């Protein structure tokens, strides 16, 4: 099995019929290969096809066309085997609030037929991994959101899956819990496991993902390591204060300047190509007799890449 990639999607297409309308195409002729032993990020706006793709990989939804193989196993032909090899942490933790942390894990261990003689050892192990050993007998309904997310991760690790799928794993959790989850996610890949991560937090993707896929409208728009994707944008951003902010509109006519945004006395200059953006800004200010104070110069981050590839329009549709 180790000769196979963790996940391989070939011409994956998912359509949903709509009464009186054309089918909704949630994923359209999608190809993707996820290697073993990585944290792989899947990014996209609402309605881009992330959830549909994750549901196919989880063997919860058969593809309309194309194939999805997990550890070499076709999800359409053998969904049970696929489900036995993955652990999933959904957005909704789906824990039993009236049961203790240990009772939740005991139920899950029985449901997924973990070897009887190993169950308690595994429960002890995963509770220790997520830092909840001291709360094992407490009712989950008394847990904070971050603690519940950590318990959901423990539940996914309980069956020792080859692949863990995390759907917005740190949604709504505090900074301490987020950092604890990040450490555990990173350790999973460092130990040879594979993690498929969907997130809307670009900081999280930058911190955790070895490689990323960005999808939009059901199609793949970019893949690569976070730093590689940032480099492809080829831009710099100069932030400054000025005593004559309205005059900076004229800078857009300068070669190598893509955009100028003005907000009060603050100006953001977006520069492209190999031009020195600081020198361009200072020369413009000097030639126009404008006082300027540069507050920061930065390269693109994943937010910039994401918006450049998918646009800034708000999305409401989930897919």
N, C-alpha and C positions, 0 to 999 in steps of 0.2 A: 504494500500500500504506500510505502514511503516514496516510490517512484512517481506517484501521481501528485499533481498539485492539490492543494487543499480544496480549491473550488475552481471549476472551469465552466464558463458559460459560452455556448456557441449558438449564435444567431437567436438568442433568447427573445421571444416575443410573447406578450401577454395582452389579450384583449378582453374587454368586458362588454357584453351586449347592453344596449340601452334602448328601451322601448321607444319607437318612433324616431330614433336618431341613429347616426352611424355609431359603430362600436367605439368605446373608449380604449385607445391604445396606450396602456400604462407603461409598457416597456417595448421598445421597437428595435428588433434586429441587433441585439446587444451581445457583444463579445467581451469577455473578461477572464483573466487567469490570476488567481490569488495563490502565491507560493506558500509552502509550509513554513512555519516558524516566524511569521511576521505579525505585526499589528497592521492591518490593512484598513484604511479609512474609506468610507463611502459617503460622499458629500453631495448635496443637492437641495434646491429649494423645495418648499411644500408642493406636492403634486409632480415631482420630478420622476418618480418611479422607485425611490429608495425602498419604501415599505413593501411594494410588490416584489422587488428583487430579493429582499430578505426573506419574504414568505416563501418564495420559490426555493431558495437555498435551504430553508428550514424544513422543506418537504411538507409545507402546509398548503401550497397552491401549485397545481400542475401547470407547466407552461402551455400556452396555446400552440406555439411553434418553437423549434429549436430544442436544445438540450441543456441540462444542468447536471453536472457530476460533482459529487462531494466525496473526496478521497477515492475517486475513480468509480463511485457508485451512482448510477442514474437515479435521480430523485423520482422520476415517473415510474420506473420499473421496480424499484425497491425502496420505497419511502421509509419503511420501518428500520432498515439498516442505517439509512442516513440519520434518522432521528436518534438512534442509539449512539451515534458518534459525535453529536453536537450537544452543546449546552447553550441555552438561550436566556438572556436577561432582557425582557421586554420593557417598554416604557412604563407600563403598569406592572408593579411588582408582583401582583397576584398572590400575595401571602395571606395566610389565615390569621387575622388579628387576634382571635380568641385563643389561639394556641401559642405555646412558647416557641422560642427560636429552635430549640432542640426538637420539639414535637413537629414543627414544620419540616425540618430536615428528615426526621424519621419517616414521616408520611411520604416525602419525595423519594427516599431511598427504597421504600417498599414498592412504590408505584413504578419506579424504573428498574426494579429487580436487582438492586445492588446486592452482591453476595452477602448472605445473612451474617456470616462470621466476620465481615469487614465493616459492617454498617457503622457501629459505634466508633470504631477507629477513624473512619472517614469523616464522620460528623465532628469528632474532636479536632481533626486535622483542619477542616475548612473553617470552623469557627475560630480557630487560632489564626489562620491565614488572614481573616478579615477583621481580627481584633474584637471578636464578640464572645470569647470564651466566658468572660465574667457575667454575661447577660443571657446565658443559655436557657435559664429557667424562667426568664421574664416573658410576659405576654407581649407579642409583637405589636399589639395595639398601643403599647406604651413607648415604642421606639420612635425616634425622630426619623424624618425622611431619609437622611443620610444613612442612618443605621439600617433602615429597611432596604436601601439599595445595596448595602454591603451584604446583608443576609441573602438577598436575591442572587448576588454573585456567588456567595458560598453554596447556595442551592445548585447553581449551574456547574460549579466545580465538583460537586459531590460524586458524580458518575465518572469523573476523570475523562472528560471528552477530549477528542483530538482538536476540535474547533469550538470556540466560544463566540457566539453572536451577541453583541451588546448594542441595544437600540437606545440611544441617548442615555448612557449609563449614569451621568452625573446631573441629569435634569433636576433642578430644584434643590440640590444638596449644598450644604455649607462648605466653606473652603477646606476645613480639616478633613471632612469625609471625602471631598473630591480628591485631595492629595493622596489619601489612603487608597482610594479606588485606582488612581493612576498608578501607584506603585505596584499594586497587585496585578493590574492589566499588563504592565510592562514586564513584570516578573514571569507572567504566563508565557509570553513570547520568548523571553530569554531562556526559559526552561525547555524550549522546543515546541511549545503549543502554538496554535494559530488563533488570532483574534480578529474578527470582522467587526468593525466599529462604525456605527452611524452616529453622526453628531452634527449639531448646528453651531457648536462652539469652535471657531477656527483656532483659538488658543489650544484647545484640547487636541485637535487634529495635528497641529504643529508639534505639540509636546510628545504625542504618543505614536503617531503613525509612521511606519517605515516607508510606506507607499500609499498613494491616494488615487481614487477614481472620482471624478466629478461628473455627475449626470444631470441632464436637464431635458424636460419633455420626453423622457423615456429613452434618450440616446446618450451615448458616452461622448463627452466633450473634451476630456483631458485625463491623462494618467501620468503618474510620476511621483518621485519623492517630493516632500514639501518644499525643500530648498530649490529643487529643479523647477517646480512650477512657479515659484516666486521669480526665478531668474528669467523665465520665458517672457514675463511681462515687460521687462526692459525699461522700467520707469523708476524715477526718484520723486520724492515729495518734499517740497520745501515749505515750511510753515513760518509765517512772519507777521510782525506788527508794523503798521505804517501810519504816518500822519495824513496820507492822502489815498485811502484804499480804493476809491473809485477809479483812480488813474491806472490801476493795475490791469484793468480790462484790456488795455492796449498791448500788454505783454503777450497775449495770445497770438498776435501777429508775428511773433519772433520764432525763427526756426528752432525746432526742438522743444517747443512748449505745446503741450497737448491741451491743457485746460487751466483756467484760473478761477478759483472760487473765492468769493468775498463774503465775509460775515462780520459786520461792524468794522472794527479796525484790524481784523484778522484776515489774512489772505493765505490760501493754500495754492501753491503752484505745482502742477504736475508736469514733469519734464520727461522726454523720451530720448532714446538714442544715446550716443556717446558724449553729448554735450555736458559741460560742467554746469549743473543747475545753479549752484551758488554764485559762480562767476556771472552767469546770465542775469540773475536777480540783482546783484550788486551793480553791474554795468547799467542795467535799466534804471535803477534808482538814481545813480549818479547823473545819467544823461537827462533825467527829468527833474532833478533837484528835489527828490523825495527822500525823506528820512525813513530808514528801514531798520528793523531789529529782527534778525533771523532767530527763531526760537527752536527750530529742530529741522534736521534733514534725515530722511529715512528712506530705506528701500521698501519695495512692496511687501506686505504681509499676506497671509492667506485670505484675509478679508478682501483685499484689493483684487487678488486673483479670482476669487469666487465671484465677486460682483462684475468683474470684467467679462467673465465667461457666461454668466447666467443673467446679468442685468439687475436692475434695482427695483423692478415692479413687484409689488406685494403679491404673494400667492396665498390662496385659501384652500384650494382643492388638494385633498390628500390622495396619494396613489403610491 
